[in-house]
Amino acid sequence: MGFLDNLGKTLTSAGEATANKTKELTELAKLNIDISKEESVLRAKYNEVGMKYYDITKDNPDEDFKNDFDAITESIHTLAELKVKLQELKNK
């Protein structure tokens, strides 16, 4: 019976170790998801602040941002042109 007792203890121990590892991996996955969500919130807020700053100061940008503002303005114009072309194709 000693062999069966040892086997039972070994299997129980292995099961507990597996359960603990599964719990740990689940917790790690949840933390990674929470981190990703929070990073997404942060990116959205940065984007929102940047858009507000651009809208408020686009006519007289700080010299440090002039090149960025020029690129944004160019992208806005390009996007508008592309939307017009798209609408023209839809109307044909």
Secondary structure, 3 states (H helix, E strand, C coil): CHHHHHHHHHHHHHHHHHHHHHHHHHHHHHHHHHHHHHHHHHHHHHHHHHHHHHHHHCCCCCHHHHHHHHHHHHHHHHHHHHHHHHHHHHHC
